[in-house]
């Protein structure tokens, strides 16, 4: 089965391809020649995931799914949350985003955080939603060169090191996106 993943992010696309292989061929928006940025204007992760999935379905008529992920930090009242990609500004600069988080947590003892992913699926016009959550903490310094986004400063509970220090298969097994995509796969296989 071929599914469109409504993303331009090569890191996300690769991660999801690994999770869905070999049963599903996953193509990104660039594979469709669609380079238009879909504006994420909702105030929730679920809302943004729906905006992207519905836009692709309406524009291309192809079964598709989309995700939106937020890093939610207890000491920052759940921020950056739905604004995670643009936390330090509209350029979506991961380094600047991490700098801002580390600055804001500098004098805070509570570094508890979680990643939460909502995956919206439009399958032949029917709509479904899945969620994955992983709890952990924000480290004091960046560590590791793998992954993307906030991975170098997020250490999941029960593991030594950050997501950016893990191999892809370990991360995909426990990550928020991995958990949400596993729910998606289980749903697709049961249909």
Secondary structure by P-SEA (a helix, b strand, c coil): cccccccccaaaaaaaaaaacccccccccccccccbbbbcccccaaaaaaaaaaaaaaaccccccccccccccccccccccccccccccccccaaaaaaaaaaaaccccccbbbbbbbbbbbcccbbbbbbbbbbbbbccbbbbcccccccccccccccccccccccaaaaaaccaaaaaaaaaaaaaaac
